[in-house]
Amino acid sequence: MFSFKAKLLISKLSLLVISLAALAYFQYSFLHSDREKEIHNTIESVLTGVENTVQSDIDGWKNLALSTTQTIQHEYAPKSIEQIIEQPKLKELFVATGIGIEEDGGIIENVPGWVPDNTWDSRERPWYQDAKQHRSLIITEPYIDVNTQQQMISISAPVVVKGEFKGVTFFDVSLAVLSEKINRISPLNAGYLFLMTKDGNIISHPNKDYNGKQLSEVYPELKLGGDDQVLTLDGEKNIVQQLPLTGHDWIIGSVLKEDIVFQSLDDMRDQTLMYLLAVIMISVVVLGFVVNLLMKPLSNMTTGINSISGEGDKKDLTYRLETKVDKEFAHIAGAFNGFVEMLQNNIQTSKLFANDLTSTTRTAVENSERSEASILKQQQEVEQLVTALNEMSSTAQEMARNTQSAAHAASQAHDASVEGVQTAVNASCIIGELSAQVAQSEQDVKQLNVSADNIKGILSVISDISDQTNLLALNAAIEAARAGDSGRGFAVVADEVRQLAQRTQSATADIGKILEELETGTEQVGQSMSVSLSKADEAISGMKQVEVGLNTINESVQSINDMNVQIATAAEEQSLVVEEISTNATNIYTLSSEVTDLVSNTRTAVQKLKDQNESDKSLEAFVV
């Protein structure tokens, strides 16, 4: 953010710059407009002068042509005509001079070496026909001569002798001399002139290549016969001005380079800008000095305010502003001095009050601190008591819970012992039944062993039979072999019988092995049955002892259960007493906390008062 002084300086400078810029702009606009008028008038004067020159030349050509025609009319004869057209004055001004004869279309001229062919007929030429038709002097449109390639015009006039039309005189004029006169003129040394017909056919131009061309071909944007125009021609801005020739269908034009004709104005503009910058820089210095001078009372006021509220250990309330200044600042200084004087008196009074308050607050703070320390100590002791009671209550409750758990466990143990006795009785019965079954199984195994021995005897008989059958089959085979072919069928049967006997022997051998294994297994089972029977008897004896022990445990558990009930009742009563004591201690702790808060609030209030008193000591920094 800018300061007030900076804003004031910027506003004044802005106003000055805007004023100077506006003045420079209007001055430049006025001078530019004035320069445009001056250029227009100057060019108009130049064009008027050129117009007069061209008009003078044309009038001279016309007058000479007219006087020559009149002379020919008075002395109309071929010899006289030749003498007349051979005059040096005519040859000097005109490229060719002569007369076309109406009678045969022939021609008398003064051009050396030019002989028209047999087809030449003057009566068919445009200059001849126009003069004959108008019966007055005429000037043709410019054209390019086929021989010299120069811009030409022809002046022609009818020849009438005693009322009889005899022919038409002609005077060919080269426009080269006129073009040189025009091209030598450079208006304001910034451009050139050109001459053209009303139809835009260029007669004279510094660039000879443009002669004979239409204006629209050379300068398409240029309006023929229009007002002053600013156009870009050949890559540069140009001012174009046109002036019609009085009494002729010709137009004189001027082309001026804009940067050249306005060069002096541009130089003046640049110089004005330099002066403007210099004035602004000087104004900055002067305005800065003036603003500082005007702002000096405000600076003094700032110094006075800083002396009262600024940084430092001392703040001078005896400082007063100078009132012998401008009226506006004098009112502010008077109000400031009155305020400082009032503040000085108030601070003096505050200092006296602060001194009395200091000792009082110091004593109050010390007493509050001692009271708070004593109450805090008492609160800590009560807090320890509450903690011990809470622990005792927790211990009693835990003891009651443990006693109840023990009673419940004892009850469960009593039930389990009763169930154990019943289970032992049931187990004794089951084991007795199992012992009887094992004894029966032992007898069955022994009987199975006897049956196995009987089977072995049967197998021995079968084995003997199979041996005998095998022997018989062998003998039958031998007999069949002796019988030859007649005994072959019997031999086959004998062989089958022998194989059956062998298979029977093999089967009986296998059965014998199985019976031996069965006999061995039955012996082992019998031995195991004997051992199991012995163990069953021992288990029955043990179960009876377990039944006696479980009955004893049941009686002991019942006694423990009765004692647990008594302990639980006592622990519950103790827990109620401890809980009541803990509640009373908690109430005491709560009251102690409230007292502590009150004392703390009192100490805080006193401390604030003390701090306020200490802050009031900052008034000592004021010089009164």
C-alpha positions in Angstrom: 0.0 0.0 0.0 1.2 3.5 -0.8 1.5 6.1 1.9 -0.7 9.2 2.0 2.3 11.3 0.8 3.0 8.9 -2.1 -0.7 9.0 -3.1 -0.7 12.8 -2.9 2.4 13.0 -5.0 1.1 10.4 -7.5 -2.2 12.2 -7.9 -0.6 15.5 -8.6 1.9 14.0 -11.0 -1.0 12.1 -12.7 -3.0 15.3 -13.1 0.1 17.1 -14.4 1.0 14.3 -16.9 -2.6 14.1 -18.1 -2.8 17.9 -18.6 0.5 18.0 -20.4 -0.3 15.0 -22.5 -3.7 16.5 -23.4 -2.1 19.8 -24.3 0.6 18.1 -26.4 -2.0 16.0 -28.1 -4.3 19.0 -29.0 -1.3 21.0 -30.0 -0.1 18.2 -32.3 -3.6 17.7 -33.7 -3.9 21.4 -34.4 -0.5 21.6 -36.0 -1.1 18.5 -38.0 -4.4 19.9 -39.3 -2.7 23.2 -40.0 0.1 21.4 -41.8 -2.4 19.5 -43.9 -4.1 22.8 -44.9 -0.7 24.3 -45.6 0.3 21.3 -47.8 -3.0 21.4 -49.6 -2.8 25.1 -50.3 0.9 24.8 -51.3 0.1 22.0 -53.7 -2.9 23.8 -55.0 -0.7 26.8 -55.7 1.9 24.6 -57.4 -0.8 22.9 -59.5 -2.3 26.2 -60.3 1.1 27.4 -61.5 1.5 24.3 -63.6 -2.0 24.7 -64.9 -1.1 28.2 -66.0 2.1 27.0 -67.6 0.3 24.2 -69.5 -2.6 26.5 -70.4 -0.1 29.1 -71.6 1.7 26.5 -73.8 -1.6 25.2 -75.2 -2.9 28.7 -75.8 0.3 29.5 -77.6 0.0 26.4 -79.8 -3.6 27.2 -80.6 -3.0 30.8 -81.4 -0.1 30.0 -83.6 -2.1 27.2 -85.4 -5.1 29.6 -85.8 -3.0 32.4 -87.2 -1.2 30.0 -89.6 -4.6 28.7 -90.7 -5.8 32.2 -91.3 -2.7 33.0 -93.3 -3.3 30.0 -95.5 -6.9 31.0 -96.0 -5.8 34.4 -97.3 -3.0 33.0 -99.5 -4.5 29.7 -100.5 -2.2 28.3 -103.1 0.2 25.3 -103.0 3.3 27.4 -103.3 2.2 29.8 -100.6 1.2 27.0 -98.3 4.6 25.3 -98.6 6.3 28.6 -97.8 4.0 29.2 -94.9 4.5 25.8 -93.2 8.3 26.0 -93.7 8.6 28.9 -91.2 11.2 28.2 -88.5 8.8 29.1 -85.7 6.4 26.3 -86.8 9.2 23.8 -87.1 10.5 24.7 -83.6 7.1 24.3 -81.9 5.5 21.6 -84.0 6.8 18.2 -85.0 4.8 18.4 -88.2 2.7 21.1 -89.9 0.5 20.7 -93.0 -2.9 20.7 -94.6 -5.2 18.0 -95.9 -6.8 18.8 -99.2 -10.5 18.3 -99.5 -10.5 18.0 -103.2 -8.3 14.8 -103.5 -7.4 13.9 -99.9 -3.8 14.8 -100.5 -1.5 16.4 -98.0 1.0 19.2 -98.0 3.4 18.9 -95.0 6.9 20.0 -93.8 8.2 16.6 -92.5 11.5 15.8 -94.4 11.7 12.3 -95.9 8.1 11.4 -95.2 6.2 10.4 -98.3 2.7 9.0 -97.8 1.7 6.0 -99.9 -0.9 6.0 -102.6 -3.6 4.8 -100.1 -3.1 7.8 -97.9 -6.2 10.0 -97.6 -6.3 13.0 -95.3 -10.0 13.0 -95.3 -10.1 9.7 -93.4 -8.0 11.0 -90.6 -9.8 11.7 -87.2 -8.3 15.2 -86.9 -9.6 16.0 -90.4 -13.0 14.7 -89.8 -13.4 16.4 -86.4 -12.3 19.8 -87.7 -14.6 19.5 -90.7 -17.5 18.5 -88.6 -17.1 21.2 -86.0 -15.8 23.9 -88.4 -13.6 25.1 -85.6 -10.2 24.5 -84.2 -9.9 21.2 -82.3 -7.3 19.4 -80.2 -7.1 15.6 -80.4 -6.6 13.2 -77.5 -3.0 12.4 -76.7 -1.6 9.4 -78.7 1.7 7.6 -79.2 3.4 8.5 -82.5 4.3 5.3 -84.4 7.6 6.8 -85.6 9.0 8.6 -82.6 7.0 6.7 -79.9 6.4 10.0 -78.2 3.2 11.3 -76.6 1.6 13.6 -79.2 -1.5 15.8 -79.7 -2.7 17.2 -82.9 -4.3 20.7 -83.4 -6.4 21.0 -86.5 -8.5 23.8 -88.0 -10.8 24.0 -91.1 -9.7 26.1 -94.1 -12.5 27.9 -95.7 -11.9 30.2 -98.7 -14.7 32.5 -99.7 -17.2 30.2 -98.1 -15.8 27.1 -99.7 -14.3 24.3 -97.6 -10.8 23.6 -98.9 -9.4 21.3 -96.3 -8.0 21.1 -92.7 -4.7 22.3 -91.4 -2.9 20.2 -88.8 -0.2 20.9 -86.2 1.4 17.9 -84.4 2.7 18.8 -81.0 5.2 16.6 -79.0 4.3 16.6 -75.3 7.9 15.7 -74.3 8.8 19.3 -73.7 5.7 19.8 -71.5 6.5 16.6 -69.7 10.0 17.8 -68.9 8.7 21.0 -67.5 6.2 19.1 -65.3 8.7 16.5 -64.2 11.2 19.1 -63.1 8.8 20.3 -60.5 9.1 18.6 -57.1 6.4 20.0 -54.7 7.9 20.6 -51.3 10.8 18.4 -52.4 8.7 15.4 -51.4 7.1 14.1 -54.6 6.3 14.6 -58.3 3.5 15.8 -60.7 1.7 13.9 -63.4 -0.6 14.9 -66.2 -3.5 12.8 -67.6 -6.7 13.1 -69.5 -10.1 13.1 -67.9 -10.4 9.5 -68.9 -7.3 8.5 -67.0 -4.9 8.3 -69.9 -1.5 9.3 -68.5 0.2 12.1 -70.6 3.2 12.9 -68.4 4.8 10.9 -65.6 8.3 10.8 -64.2 8.3 7.1 -65.0 8.2 7.2 -68.8 6.9 3.6 -68.8 3.6 4.8 -67.4 3.1 7.3 -70.3 0.2 6.3 -72.5 -1.2 3.9 -69.9 -4.4 4.1 -68.0 -4.3 5.4 -64.4 -6.2 2.3 -63.2 -3.3 0.1 -64.5 -0.7 2.1 -62.6 -2.6 3.1 -59.4 -5.7 0.9 -59.1 -6.7 2.4 -55.7 -6.5 6.0 -56.9 -9.9 7.6 -57.7 -9.9 9.7 -60.8 -10.6 13.4 -60.2 -11.5 12.8 -56.5 -10.6 14.7 -53.4 -7.3 14.6 -51.6 -6.4 11.0 -50.9 -3.8 9.1 -48.7 -2.7 6.0 -50.5 0.1 3.4 -50.3 1.9 3.7 -53.6 5.1 1.8 -54.3 5.1 0.6 -50.7 5.0 4.1 -49.1 2.2 6.3 -47.9 1.5 9.2 -50.3 -0.8 12.2 -50.4 -2.4 12.5 -53.8 -4.1 15.8 -55.0 -5.7 16.4 -58.4 -6.7 19.6 -60.2 -8.6 19.8 -63.5 -7.2 22.1 -66.2 -9.6 24.9 -67.0 -10.9 24.8 -70.5 -9.3 21.4 -71.2 -10.2 17.8 -70.5 -6.8 17.3 -68.7 -6.0 16.8 -65.0 -2.8 17.7 -63.2 -2.0 15.5 -60.2 0.6 15.6 -57.4 2.0 12.7 -55.3 3.8 13.6 -52.1 5.5 11.3 -49.6 3.7 11.7 -46.3 6.7 11.0 -44.1 8.7 13.8 -45.8 6.0 16.5 -45.8 5.2 15.8 -42.2 8.9 15.3 -41.2 9.1 18.7 -39.5 5.9 18.0 -37.6 7.2 14.6 -36.5 10.5 16.2 -35.3 8.5 18.7 -33.4 6.4 15.9 -31.8 9.5 14.0 -30.7 11.0 17.2 -29.4 7.8 18.0 -27.5 7.8 14.5 -25.9 11.4 15.1 -24.8 10.4 18.4 -23.3 7.4 16.8 -21.7 9.5 14.1 -20.0 12.0 16.8 -18.8 9.1 18.8 -17.3 7.7 15.7 -15.6 11.1 14.8 -14.1 11.5 18.4 -12.8 7.9 18.4 -11.6 8.6 15.2 -9.6 11.5 16.8 -7.8 9.6 20.1 -7.2 6.4 18.4 -6.1 8.3 16.0 -3.8 9.9 19.0 -2.1 6.6 20.8 -1.8 4.8 17.8 -0.5 7.5 17.2 2.1 7.2 20.8 3.2 3.4 20.6 3.4 3.6 17.2 5.3 6.1 18.5 7.9 3.3 19.2 10.5 2.1 15.6 10.0 5.7 14.3 10.4 5.9 16.3 13.7 2.6 14.7 14.8 3.9 11.3 14.0 7.1 12.0 16.0 4.9 13.1 19.0 2.7 9.9 18.8 5.8 7.7 18.5 7.2 9.4 21.6 4.1 8.4 23.5 3.4 4.9 22.1 6.6 4.0 20.3 9.1 1.3 21.3 11.5 1.9 24.2 11.5 2.0 28.0 10.4 5.6 28.3 7.3 7.2 26.8 7.4 11.0 27.0 4.0 12.5 27.9 5.5 16.0 28.2 5.9 16.2 24.4 3.7 18.9 22.8 3.1 19.8 19.2 3.8 23.2 17.7 0.5 25.1 17.3 1.9 28.0 15.2 1.3 26.2 11.9 -1.4 26.2 9.3 -5.0 26.5 10.6 -5.9 22.9 9.8 -2.8 21.4 11.4 -3.1 23.9 14.4 -6.5 22.4 15.3 -5.1 18.9 15.2 -2.1 19.9 17.2 -4.3 21.5 19.9 -6.5 18.5 20.2 -3.4 16.2 20.4 -1.8 18.4 23.1 -5.1 18.3 25.1 -5.4 14.6 24.8 -1.8 14.1 25.9 -2.3 16.4 28.9 -5.4 14.5 30.0 -3.5 11.2 29.6 -0.6 12.6 31.6 -2.9 13.4 34.6 -4.7 10.0 34.4 -1.4 8.2 34.4 -0.1 10.2 37.4 -3.3 9.2 39.3 -2.9 5.5 38.2 0.6 5.4 39.4 -0.4 6.4 43.0 -3.2 3.8 43.0 -0.9 1.2 41.6 1.6 1.7 44.4 -1.1 1.1 47.1 -2.5 -1.9 45.2 1.0 -3.6 44.9 1.5 -4.3 48.6 -2.2 -5.5 49.1 -2.0 -7.9 46.2 1.4 -9.3 47.2 0.0 -10.2 50.7 -3.2 -11.7 49.2 -1.2 -13.8 46.8 1.1 -15.1 49.6 -1.9 -16.1 51.8 -3.7 -17.8 48.9 -0.6 -19.8 48.0 -0.2 -21.0 51.6 -3.9 -21.9 51.8 -3.8 -23.7 48.6 -0.7 -25.7 49.6 -2.4 -26.8 52.9 -5.6 -27.9 51.1 -3.6 -29.7 48.5 -1.7 -31.7 51.2 -5.0 -32.6 52.9 -6.5 -33.5 49.5 -3.5 -35.8 48.9 -4.0 -37.6 52.3 -7.8 -38.0 51.6 -7.0 -39.3 48.2 -4.6 -41.9 49.7 -7.3 -43.0 52.2 -9.8 -43.3 49.4 -7.3 -45.4 47.4 -6.7 -47.7 50.4 -10.4 -48.1 51.1 -11.0 -48.9 47.4 -8.3 -51.5 47.5 -9.7 -53.0 50.7 -13.2 -53.0 49.2 -11.8 -54.7 46.1 -10.0 -57.3 48.2 -13.2 -58.1 50.2 -15.3 -58.3 47.1 -12.6 -60.6 45.5 -12.6 -62.7 48.7 -16.3 -63.0 48.6 -16.2 -64.0 44.9 -13.5 -66.5 45.6 -15.4 -68.0 48.5 -18.5 -68.3 46.4 -16.4 -69.9 43.7 -14.9 -72.3 46.3 -18.4 -73.2 47.6 -19.6 -73.8 44.1 -16.6 -75.9 43.4 -17.1 -77.9 46.6 -20.7 -78.5 45.6 -19.6 -79.6 42.2 -17.0 -81.9 43.9 -19.7 -83.4 46.2 -21.9 -84.1 43.2 -19.0 -85.5 41.3 -18.0 -87.8 44.3 -21.6 -89.1 44.5 -21.6 -89.8 40.8 -18.2 -91.4 41.3 -19.5 -93.8 44.0 -22.4 -94.7 41.8 -20.1 -95.1 38.8 -17.8 -97.3 40.9 -20.7 -99.5 41.9 -21.9 -99.8 38.3 -18.3 -100.5 37.2 -18.0 -103.4 39.8 -21.2 -104.9 38.5 -20.1 -104.6 34.9 -16.6 -106.0 35.7 -18.3 -109.0 37.5 -20.4 -109.7 34.5 -17.3 -109.3 32.3 -15.5 -111.7 34.5 -18.3 -114.3 34.1 -18.3 -113.8 30.4 -14.5 -114.2 30.3 -14.7 -117.5 32.2 -17.4 -118.7 29.8 -15.2 -117.6 26.9 -12.3 -119.6 28.4 -14.4 -122.7 28.5 -15.5 -122.1 24.9 -11.9 -121.7 23.8 -11.0 -125.0 25.5 -13.9 -126.7 23.7 -12.7 -125.1 20.4 -9.3 -126.6 21.1 -10.9 -130.0 21.5 -12.8 -129.6 18.3 -9.6 -128.7 16.5 -8.0 -131.9 17.7 -11.0 -133.9 16.4 -10.7 -132.1 13.0 -7.0 -133.0 12.9 -7.9 -136.7 13.4 -10.4 -136.5 10.5 -7.8 -134.8 8.3 -5.4 -137.6 9.1 -8.0 -140.2 7.9 -8.6 -138.1 4.7 -4.9 -137.9 4.1 -4.6 -141.7 4.4 -7.5 -142.1 2.0 -5.9 -139.7 -0.5 -2.6 -141.6 -0.3 -4.3 -144.9 -0.9 -6.3 -143.4 -3.8 -3.2 -142.0 -5.3 -1.5 -145.4 -5.1 -4.6 -147.1 -6.7 -4.6 -144.5 -9.5 -1.0 -145.1 -10.1 -1.5 -148.9 -10.4 -4.5 -148.3 -12.7 -2.4 -146.1 -14.9 0.3 -148.8 -15.1 -2.4 -151.4 -16.0 -3.9 -149.1 -18.6 -0.5 -148.6 -20.1 -0.1 -152.3 -20.4 -3.5 -152.7 -22.1 -2.5 -150.3 -24.9 -5.1 -148.5 -26.8 -7.9 -150.3 -25.2 -6.9 -149.1 -21.8 -6.3 -145.4 -22.9 -9.7 -144.2 -21.6 -9.2 -145.9 -18.3 -5.7 -144.4 -18.1 -7.2 -140.9 -18.5 -9.7 -141.5 -15.7 -6.9 -142.9 -13.5 -4.8 -139.8 -14.1 -7.7 -137.6 -13.1 -8.3 -139.6 -10.0 -4.6 -139.3 -9.2 -4.7 -135.5 -9.6 -7.8 -135.3 -7.4 -6.0 -137.4 -4.8 -3.0 -135.0 -4.9 -5.2 -132.0 -4.6 -7.0 -133.6 -1.6 -3.6 -134.2 0.0 -2.6 -130.6 -0.6 -5.9 -129.3 0.8 -5.6 -131.5 3.9 -2.1 -130.2 4.4 -3.3 -126.6 4.2 -6.2 -127.3 6.6 -3.7 -129.0 9.0 -1.5 -125.8 9.0 -4.6 -123.7 9.6 -5.7 -126.0 12.5 -2.3 -125.8 14.0 -2.4 -121.9 13.8 -6.0 -122.0 15.2 -4.8 -124.3 18.0 -1.9 -122.0 18.8 -4.3 -118.9 18.8 -6.8 -120.6 21.0 -4.1 -121.5 23.5 -3.0 -117.8 23.5 -6.6 -116.6 23.8 -7.1 -119.0 26.7 -4.1 -117.7 28.4 -5.3 -114.1 27.8 -8.7 -115.1 29.2 -7.1 -116.4 32.3 -5.1 -113.2 32.8 -8.2 -111.0 32.1 -10.2 -113.0 34.6 -7.5 -112.4 37.2 -7.4 -108.7 36.4 -11.2 -108.4 36.5 -11.1 -109.9 40.0 -8.4 -107.3 41.0 -10.5 -104.5 39.4 -13.6 -105.5 41.4 -11.5 -105.3 44.6 -10.1 -101.9 43.6 -13.6 -100.5 42.8 -14.8 -101.4 46.2 -11.9 -99.5 47.7 -12.6 -96.5 45.4 -16.2 -96.5 46.5 -15.1 -96.3 50.1 -12.7 -93.4 49.3 -15.3 -91.5 47.4 -17.7 -91.7 50.3 -15.0 -90.3 52.5 -14.3 -87.4 50.0 -18.0 -86.7 49.8 -18.2 -86.1 53.6 -15.1 -83.9 53.5 -16.4 -81.8 50.6 -19.7 -81.3 52.5 -17.7 -79.9 55.4 -15.7 -77.6 53.1 -18.9 -76.3 51.6 -20.4 -75.4 54.9 -17.2 -73.5 55.9 -17.2 -71.6 52.5 -20.8 -70.4 53.1 -19.8 -69.0 56.4 -16.7 -67.3 54.9 -18.7 -65.8 52.0 -21.2 -64.4 54.5 -18.5 -62.7 56.5 -16.7 -61.4 53.4 -19.9 -59.9 52.1 -20.6 -58.1 55.4 -17.0 -56.8 55.4 -17.4 -55.5 51.8 -20.5 -53.6 52.7 -18.7 -51.9 55.6 -15.7 -51.0 53.5 -17.9 -49.7 50.7 -19.7 -47.4 53.2 -16.4 -46.1 54.5 -15.1 -45.6 50.9 -18.3 -43.6 50.1 -17.8 -41.4 53.0 -14.1 -40.9 52.1 -15.1 -40.1 48.5 -17.5 -37.4 49.7 -14.7 -36.0 51.8 -12.4 -36.0 48.8 -15.1 -34.3 46.7 -15.5 -31.6 49.3 -11.8 -31.2 49.5 -11.6 -30.8 45.7 -14.3 -28.2 45.7 -12.4 -26.3 48.5 -9.2 -26.7 46.4 -10.9 -25.2 43.4 -12.3 -22.3 45.4 -8.8 -21.6 46.8 -7.3 -22.0 43.3 -9.8 -19.6 41.9 -9.2 -17.2 44.7 -5.4 -17.5 44.1 -5.9 -17.0 40.3 -8.0 -13.9 40.9 -5.5 -12.5 43.3 -2.7 -13.4 40.8 -4.5 -11.6 38.0 -4.8 -8.7 40.3 -1.1 -8.9 41.1 -0.3 -9.3 37.3 -2.5 -6.3 36.6 -0.7 -4.4 39.3 2.6 -5.5 37.7 1.4 -4.4 34.3 0.5 -1.1 35.9 4.2 -0.7 36.6 4.6 -0.2 32.9 3.2 3.3 33.6 6.6 4.0 35.1 7.8 4.1 31.5 5.8 7.3 30.9 7.5 10.5 31.7 4.9 12.8 33.3 
